[in-house]
Structures are given as C-alpha cells and as structure tokens.
Amino acid sequence: MIAIIDYGMGNLASVEKALTFLNIDSIITNDEKMINKASHIILPGVGSFEQGMTNLKELNLIEILNREVIKNKKPFIGICLGMQLIMENGSEPKLCKGLGWIKGDVKLIENNKLPVPHLGWNRVYKKEFEFEEDKLNDNYYFIHSYHVIPKENVIETYVDYEFPMVASIRRGNIFATQFHPEKSQKAGLKLLENYFKSYA
C-alpha cells in the first residue's frame, strides 16, 4: 500500500488516479498508523514552501516522515512542492526551513527571456549541458516558479529553461521530481511503474 500524504497542499487525487490506473494500491492519508503500515510514501503538493512546512508541522507529520523515510529508509517520492520541501531551505514567500533531507536551497526562477512560472511540457536530460545534443529521455509536465539547488551530488536529470534547472534527484530511498509524473501521460506513468517495480 502506498501512502499519499495529505497535508492540505493539493494534487492528491491525480496521484491516486495514476496509481489506480497502474493497479497499484494507494491511500490518501495523514494518519500515522496508515503511514507506518505503508510500503512507500509519496509527498505531492502545489503551493508555497512556507505553507507546506506549516501544514506538515500542524499535522505532526514532520516527525513521522523523518522516522519512516530517514530512519526506516522507506521508499519515498517527492513531487513538485514535495521535492522542494525535502531541501534545507525555501524562500517562498520568505526564507524558511525545510525537512532538510537533502542539502540545498529552493529559490525563485530568475529568467530574463522566458516566463515564470515555468509551465508546460519539456524534455529532461541526464547531463547539465547536453541540451543541444537532443538526447531525449521523455516529455514531462512542469508547473513551478521556484527550483531546487542541491549542494550534494543527487541530481539525476535536468530541464533546459533558459538555464539548466534540476528536474529530478535521487539518493538512496529518496527520489523526487520537479515535474508531475502523474500528469505526464505515458512517460509519467511509465516512470511511476518502473519505480514501483524496482522497489517491489
């Protein structure tokens, strides 16, 4: 059973729907007993970093997530805001502390030519400067105004949006994406399917 963490930051039903399509059992919950029983944890979310951390704290989820993901090494996926919250610091709308699982910061996208938020379908790449080589992994759906800047070697893919931005990170049992796999049609569903197969 996959626990989709409900902390009031939206995007839960689309994740559950994607897993149902893949015949993967899941539950939307913030109940400690259900999270403890779950085989995997997904932290989705849209909205501000500060509000996300406030909600996690008010629901007493920070200690639970730290225990299950960091101490017990339960497989974890962070999606969009869920990826950002696992960093040390965020800045939306002001500087605040995150879960701190990954060393790094979350900062506003500062583009001169392209609009913010970054919205739409983009390719992701394994290397930071291979964009002109057009080595396509697949197309994924993005919507975000802030991006993660890790301070450790965890970056798995990049997206080119005037400059290279982190598209996904991975370290041990932690995997996180700035894009929305649950909204990325075949590519996103395949990514989720492969992930859960690897942790079956």
MARDO-207345 format. One line per 5 residues: number of its first residue (from 0); for each residue x, y, z of N, C-alpha, C. Coordinates in nm, 2 decimals. Layout:
! residues N
NUM> X/Y/Z/X/Y/Z/X/Y/Z; ... .
//
This chain:
! residues 200
0> 0.08/-0.12/0.00/0.00/0.00/0.00/0.09/0.12/0.00; 0.06/0.22/-0.09/0.13/0.35/-0.10/0.06/0.45/-0.02; 0.13/0.52/0.07/0.06/0.63/0.14/0.09/0.76/0.07; -0.02/0.83/0.02/-0.01/0.96/-0.04/-0.04/1.06/0.07; 0.06/1.14/0.11/0.05/1.22/0.23/-0.04/1.34/0.20 .
5> -0.15/1.35/0.28/-0.25/1.46/0.28/-0.21/1.56/0.38; -0.15/1.67/0.33/-0.12/1.79/0.42/-0.18/1.92/0.37; -0.29/1.90/0.29/-0.36/2.02/0.25/-0.30/2.10/0.14; -0.21/2.04/0.06/-0.15/2.12/-0.04/-0.18/2.07/-0.18; -0.29/2.00/-0.20/-0.35/1.97/-0.33/-0.27/1.86/-0.40 .
10> -0.32/1.83/-0.52/-0.26/1.74/-0.62/-0.27/1.60/-0.57; -0.35/1.56/-0.48/-0.36/1.43/-0.43/-0.43/1.33/-0.52; -0.55/1.38/-0.56/-0.64/1.29/-0.64/-0.58/1.24/-0.77; -0.50/1.33/-0.84/-0.44/1.29/-0.96/-0.33/1.19/-0.94; -0.26/1.20/-0.83/-0.16/1.09/-0.80/-0.23/0.96/-0.77 .
15> -0.33/0.96/-0.69/-0.41/0.84/-0.66/-0.46/0.78/-0.79; -0.52/0.86/-0.88/-0.57/0.82/-1.01/-0.47/0.75/-1.09; -0.35/0.81/-1.10/-0.24/0.75/-1.18/-0.20/0.61/-1.12; -0.19/0.60/-0.99/-0.16/0.47/-0.93/-0.27/0.37/-0.95; -0.39/0.41/-0.94/-0.51/0.32/-0.97/-0.50/0.27/-1.11 .
20> -0.47/0.35/-1.21/-0.45/0.31/-1.35/-0.34/0.20/-1.36; -0.24/0.21/-1.28/-0.13/0.12/-1.28/-0.16/0.00/-1.19; -0.28/-0.01/-1.13/-0.31/-0.12/-1.05/-0.22/-0.13/-0.92; -0.19/-0.01/-0.87/-0.11/0.00/-0.75/-0.20/0.05/-0.64; -0.21/-0.02/-0.53/-0.29/0.02/-0.42/-0.23/0.14/-0.35 .
25> -0.32/0.24/-0.32/-0.27/0.36/-0.25/-0.38/0.41/-0.16; -0.35/0.50/-0.07/-0.44/0.57/0.01/-0.40/0.71/0.04; -0.49/0.80/0.03/-0.46/0.94/0.07/-0.48/0.96/0.22; -0.38/0.99/0.29/-0.39/0.99/0.44/-0.29/1.08/0.51; -0.32/1.12/0.63/-0.22/1.18/0.72/-0.22/1.11/0.85 .
30> -0.28/0.99/0.85/-0.29/0.91/0.97/-0.16/0.83/1.00; -0.11/0.85/1.12/0.02/0.79/1.15/0.02/0.64/1.13; -0.08/0.57/1.17/-0.09/0.42/1.16/-0.08/0.38/1.02; -0.16/0.45/0.93/-0.16/0.41/0.79/-0.02/0.44/0.73; 0.04/0.55/0.76/0.18/0.58/0.71/0.28/0.48/0.76 .
35> 0.27/0.43/0.88/0.36/0.33/0.93/0.34/0.20/0.86; 0.22/0.17/0.82/0.19/0.04/0.75/0.23/0.04/0.61; 0.24/0.16/0.55/0.26/0.18/0.40/0.40/0.12/0.36; 0.40/0.07/0.24/0.53/0.02/0.19/0.61/0.13/0.13; 0.54/0.23/0.08/0.61/0.35/0.02/0.53/0.48/0.06 .
40> 0.60/0.59/0.04/0.54/0.72/0.08/0.56/0.81/-0.04; 0.45/0.88/-0.07/0.45/0.99/-0.18/0.41/1.12/-0.11; 0.50/1.22/-0.13/0.46/1.36/-0.08/0.45/1.45/-0.21; 0.32/1.46/-0.25/0.30/1.55/-0.37/0.28/1.70/-0.32; 0.22/1.78/-0.40/0.19/1.92/-0.35/0.21/2.03/-0.45 .
45> 0.13/2.13/-0.44/0.15/2.25/-0.51/0.12/2.37/-0.41; 0.19/2.48/-0.43/0.17/2.59/-0.34/0.30/2.64/-0.28; 0.30/2.72/-0.18/0.42/2.78/-0.12/0.49/2.69/-0.03; 0.62/2.71/-0.02/0.71/2.63/0.06/0.67/2.65/0.21; 0.66/2.77/0.25/0.63/2.81/0.39/0.50/2.74/0.43 .
50> 0.39/2.75/0.35/0.26/2.69/0.39/0.27/2.54/0.40; 0.35/2.48/0.31/0.37/2.34/0.31/0.43/2.29/0.44; 0.54/2.36/0.48/0.60/2.33/0.61/0.51/2.35/0.73; 0.44/2.46/0.72/0.34/2.49/0.83/0.24/2.38/0.85; 0.19/2.34/0.73/0.09/2.23/0.74/0.14/2.10/0.79 .
55> 0.26/2.06/0.74/0.33/1.94/0.79/0.35/1.95/0.94; 0.39/2.06/0.99/0.41/2.08/1.14/0.28/2.07/1.21; 0.18/2.14/1.17/0.05/2.14/1.24/-0.02/2.00/1.24; 0.01/1.92/1.14/-0.05/1.78/1.14/0.05/1.68/1.20; 0.16/1.73/1.26/0.25/1.64/1.33/0.31/1.53/1.23 .
60> 0.33/1.58/1.11/0.38/1.48/1.01/0.53/1.49/0.99; 0.60/1.59/1.04/0.74/1.60/1.02/0.82/1.49/1.09; 0.78/1.46/1.22/0.85/1.36/1.29/0.82/1.22/1.23; 0.69/1.20/1.19/0.65/1.07/1.12/0.73/1.05/1.00; 0.74/1.15/0.91/0.81/1.14/0.78/0.96/1.12/0.81 .
65> 1.02/1.19/0.90/1.16/1.17/0.94/1.19/1.03/0.98; 1.10/0.98/1.06/1.12/0.84/1.11/1.11/0.74/1.00; 1.00/0.75/0.92/0.98/0.65/0.82/1.07/0.65/0.70; 1.11/0.77/0.66/1.19/0.79/0.54/1.34/0.79/0.57; 1.38/0.87/0.67/1.52/0.88/0.70/1.57/0.76/0.79 .
70> 1.50/0.73/0.90/1.54/0.63/0.99/1.51/0.49/0.94; 1.38/0.47/0.89/1.34/0.33/0.85/1.37/0.31/0.70; 1.42/0.41/0.63/1.45/0.40/0.49/1.34/0.35/0.40; 1.22/0.40/0.43/1.10/0.36/0.34/1.11/0.43/0.21; 1.09/0.36/0.10/1.10/0.43/-0.04/1.00/0.55/-0.04 .
75> 1.06/0.66/-0.09/0.99/0.79/-0.09/1.00/0.86/-0.23; 0.88/0.92/-0.27/0.88/1.00/-0.39/0.82/1.14/-0.35; 0.90/1.24/-0.38/0.85/1.38/-0.36/0.82/1.44/-0.50; 0.70/1.50/-0.51/0.66/1.55/-0.64/0.63/1.70/-0.63; 0.70/1.78/-0.71/0.69/1.93/-0.72/0.72/1.99/-0.59 .
80> 0.62/2.05/-0.52/0.64/2.10/-0.38/0.70/2.00/-0.29; 0.65/1.87/-0.31/0.71/1.76/-0.23/0.85/1.74/-0.25; 0.91/1.77/-0.36/1.05/1.77/-0.39/1.12/1.88/-0.32; 1.06/2.00/-0.33/1.12/2.12/-0.27/1.13/2.11/-0.12; 1.03/2.06/-0.05/1.02/2.05/0.09/1.13/1.97/0.16 .
85> 1.19/1.88/0.08/1.29/1.79/0.14/1.43/1.86/0.14; 1.44/1.98/0.09/1.56/2.06/0.09/1.57/2.13/0.23; 1.69/2.19/0.25/1.72/2.25/0.38/1.64/2.38/0.39; 1.63/2.46/0.29/1.58/2.59/0.30/1.49/2.63/0.18; 1.38/2.70/0.20/1.30/2.75/0.10/1.29/2.90/0.11 .
90> 1.23/2.97/0.01/1.22/3.11/0.01/1.09/3.16/-0.04; 0.99/3.08/-0.03/0.85/3.12/-0.08/0.75/3.12/0.03; 0.70/3.24/0.07/0.73/3.37/0.02/0.85/3.43/0.09; 0.90/3.37/0.20/1.02/3.42/0.27/1.10/3.30/0.31; 1.23/3.33/0.36/1.32/3.23/0.39/1.26/3.14/0.51 .
95> 1.26/3.01/0.49/1.21/2.92/0.60/1.28/2.79/0.58; 1.28/2.71/0.69/1.35/2.58/0.70/1.26/2.47/0.63; 1.32/2.38/0.56/1.25/2.27/0.51/1.28/2.14/0.59; 1.25/2.02/0.54/1.28/1.90/0.61/1.42/1.87/0.62; 1.50/1.92/0.53/1.65/1.91/0.54/1.71/1.77/0.51 .
100> 1.64/1.69/0.43/1.69/1.56/0.40/1.80/1.57/0.29; 1.79/1.67/0.21/1.89/1.69/0.11/1.95/1.83/0.13; 2.08/1.84/0.13/2.15/1.97/0.15/2.12/2.06/0.02; 2.07/2.18/0.05/2.04/2.27/-0.07/1.93/2.36/-0.04; 1.90/2.45/-0.14/1.80/2.55/-0.12/1.70/2.55/-0.24 .
105> 1.59/2.62/-0.21/1.48/2.64/-0.31/1.47/2.79/-0.34; 1.49/2.83/-0.47/1.49/2.97/-0.50/1.41/3.00/-0.62; 1.36/3.13/-0.63/1.28/3.17/-0.74/1.36/3.16/-0.87; 1.28/3.12/-0.97/1.34/3.11/-1.11/1.36/3.26/-1.15; 1.48/3.29/-1.19/1.51/3.43/-1.23/1.55/3.43/-1.38 .
110> 1.45/3.43/-1.47/1.47/3.43/-1.61/1.46/3.57/-1.67; 1.53/3.59/-1.77/1.53/3.72/-1.85/1.44/3.71/-1.97; 1.43/3.59/-2.03/1.36/3.58/-2.16/1.23/3.49/-2.15; 1.24/3.39/-2.07/1.12/3.30/-2.06/1.04/3.33/-1.94; 0.90/3.31/-1.95/0.81/3.35/-1.84/0.83/3.26/-1.72 .
115> 0.79/3.32/-1.60/0.78/3.25/-1.48/0.63/3.26/-1.43; 0.56/3.15/-1.40/0.62/3.02/-1.37/0.66/2.95/-1.50; 0.74/2.85/-1.48/0.78/2.75/-1.59/0.66/2.66/-1.60; 0.59/2.67/-1.71/0.46/2.59/-1.73/0.46/2.52/-1.86; 0.44/2.39/-1.86/0.42/2.32/-1.98/0.51/2.20/-1.99 .
120> 0.52/2.14/-2.12/0.59/2.02/-2.14/0.73/2.04/-2.18; 0.82/1.97/-2.12/0.97/1.98/-2.15/1.04/1.85/-2.15; 1.15/1.84/-2.22/1.23/1.72/-2.22/1.32/1.73/-2.09; 1.36/1.62/-2.04/1.46/1.61/-1.94/1.58/1.54/-1.98; 1.70/1.57/-1.93/1.83/1.52/-1.97/1.91/1.48/-1.86 .
125> 1.99/1.38/-1.89/2.08/1.32/-1.78/2.20/1.41/-1.75; 2.24/1.50/-1.84/2.36/1.58/-1.82/2.32/1.73/-1.83; 2.39/1.81/-1.76/2.35/1.95/-1.75/2.37/2.03/-1.88; 2.47/1.99/-1.96/2.49/2.07/-2.08/2.49/1.98/-2.21; 2.39/1.89/-2.21/2.38/1.81/-2.33/2.25/1.85/-2.42 .
130> 2.20/1.96/-2.39/2.07/2.00/-2.45/2.07/2.01/-2.60; 2.18/2.06/-2.65/2.19/2.08/-2.80/2.21/1.94/-2.87; 2.25/1.84/-2.79/2.26/1.71/-2.85/2.13/1.64/-2.86; 2.03/1.70/-2.80/1.89/1.65/-2.81/1.88/1.50/-2.77; 1.94/1.46/-2.66/1.93/1.33/-2.61/1.80/1.32/-2.53 .
135> 1.69/1.29/-2.59/1.56/1.29/-2.52/1.55/1.17/-2.43; 1.51/1.19/-2.30/1.46/1.09/-2.22/1.31/1.07/-2.24; 1.24/1.18/-2.21/1.10/1.18/-2.25/1.04/1.32/-2.21; 0.91/1.34/-2.24/0.85/1.47/-2.21/0.77/1.46/-2.08; 0.78/1.56/-2.00/0.72/1.57/-1.87/0.65/1.70/-1.85 .
140> 0.55/1.71/-1.76/0.48/1.83/-1.74/0.53/1.90/-1.62; 0.56/2.03/-1.63/0.61/2.12/-1.53/0.52/2.23/-1.50; 0.51/2.27/-1.37/0.45/2.40/-1.34/0.51/2.44/-1.20; 0.60/2.54/-1.21/0.66/2.58/-1.08/0.73/2.72/-1.11; 0.74/2.80/-1.00/0.81/2.93/-1.00/0.94/2.92/-0.93 .
145> 0.96/2.82/-0.85/1.08/2.80/-0.77/1.15/2.67/-0.81; 1.28/2.67/-0.80/1.36/2.55/-0.84/1.46/2.51/-0.73; 1.50/2.39/-0.72/1.59/2.34/-0.62/1.73/2.35/-0.67; 1.82/2.38/-0.57/1.96/2.40/-0.60/2.04/2.31/-0.49; 2.06/2.18/-0.53/2.12/2.09/-0.43/2.27/2.13/-0.41 .
150> 2.31/2.10/-0.29/2.45/2.12/-0.25/2.53/1.99/-0.23; 2.47/1.88/-0.28/2.53/1.75/-0.28/2.50/1.68/-0.41; 2.57/1.57/-0.44/2.56/1.50/-0.56/2.44/1.41/-0.57; 2.32/1.47/-0.60/2.20/1.39/-0.60/2.12/1.41/-0.73; 2.17/1.50/-0.82/2.09/1.53/-0.94/2.09/1.42/-1.04 .
155> 1.97/1.38/-1.08/1.95/1.27/-1.18/1.92/1.33/-1.32; 1.83/1.43/-1.33/1.80/1.49/-1.46/1.79/1.64/-1.45; 1.81/1.70/-1.56/1.79/1.85/-1.58/1.68/1.88/-1.68; 1.63/2.00/-1.67/1.54/2.05/-1.78/1.60/2.19/-1.82; 1.60/2.21/-1.95/1.65/2.34/-2.01/1.54/2.44/-2.01 .
160> 1.55/2.55/-1.93/1.46/2.65/-1.93/1.53/2.79/-1.91; 1.60/2.83/-2.02/1.69/2.94/-2.03/1.82/2.91/-1.96; 1.82/2.83/-1.86/1.94/2.77/-1.79/1.90/2.64/-1.74; 2.00/2.55/-1.71/1.97/2.42/-1.66/1.91/2.42/-1.52; 1.79/2.36/-1.51/1.73/2.35/-1.38/1.72/2.20/-1.34 .
165> 1.72/2.17/-1.21/1.71/2.03/-1.17/1.56/1.98/-1.20; 1.56/1.87/-1.27/1.43/1.81/-1.29/1.40/1.69/-1.20; 1.50/1.62/-1.16/1.48/1.51/-1.06/1.61/1.49/-0.98; 1.59/1.43/-0.86/1.70/1.40/-0.78/1.68/1.26/-0.72; 1.79/1.19/-0.68/1.78/1.06/-0.62/1.90/1.04/-0.53 .
170> 1.86/0.99/-0.41/1.97/0.94/-0.32/1.91/0.83/-0.23; 1.97/0.71/-0.24/1.92/0.60/-0.17/1.77/0.57/-0.19; 1.69/0.58/-0.08/1.55/0.55/-0.09/1.47/0.67/-0.13; 1.53/0.79/-0.15/1.47/0.91/-0.18/1.47/0.94/-0.33; 1.36/0.96/-0.39/1.35/1.00/-0.53/1.25/1.12/-0.54 .
175> 1.28/1.22/-0.62/1.19/1.33/-0.62/1.20/1.40/-0.76; 1.09/1.46/-0.80/1.08/1.52/-0.93/1.02/1.66/-0.92; 1.07/1.75/-1.00/1.01/1.88/-1.01/0.89/1.88/-1.10; 0.89/1.79/-1.20/0.78/1.77/-1.29/0.67/1.68/-1.22; 0.56/1.67/-1.29/0.45/1.60/-1.23/0.43/1.47/-1.31 .
180> 0.49/1.35/-1.27/0.47/1.23/-1.34/0.33/1.19/-1.36; 0.25/1.22/-1.26/0.10/1.18/-1.26/0.03/1.26/-1.37; 0.08/1.37/-1.42/0.02/1.45/-1.52/0.09/1.44/-1.65; 0.19/1.35/-1.66/0.27/1.34/-1.78/0.24/1.23/-1.87; 0.12/1.18/-1.87/0.07/1.08/-1.96/0.16/0.96/-1.96 .
185> 0.18/0.90/-2.08/0.25/0.78/-2.09/0.39/0.78/-2.03; 0.46/0.89/-2.05/0.60/0.90/-1.99/0.60/0.89/-1.84; 0.51/0.97/-1.78/0.50/0.98/-1.64/0.45/0.85/-1.58; 0.35/0.78/-1.64/0.30/0.66/-1.59/0.41/0.55/-1.60; 0.49/0.55/-1.70/0.60/0.46/-1.72/0.70/0.48/-1.61 .
190> 0.73/0.60/-1.58/0.83/0.63/-1.47/0.78/0.58/-1.34; 0.65/0.60/-1.31/0.60/0.55/-1.18/0.60/0.40/-1.18; 0.56/0.34/-1.29/0.55/0.19/-1.29/0.69/0.13/-1.27; 0.79/0.19/-1.34/0.93/0.14/-1.32/0.98/0.16/-1.18; 0.95/0.27/-1.12/0.99/0.30/-0.99/0.94/0.19/-0.89 .
195> 0.81/0.17/-0.90/0.75/0.07/-0.80/0.79/-0.07/-0.83; 0.82/-0.10/-0.95/0.87/-0.23/-0.99/1.01/-0.25/-0.92; 1.09/-0.14/-0.92/1.23/-0.15/-0.87/1.23/-0.17/-0.71; 1.11/-0.13/-0.65/1.10/-0.14/-0.51/0.99/-0.24/-0.47; 0.96/-0.33/-0.56/0.86/-0.43/-0.53/0.90/-0.53/-0.42 .
//
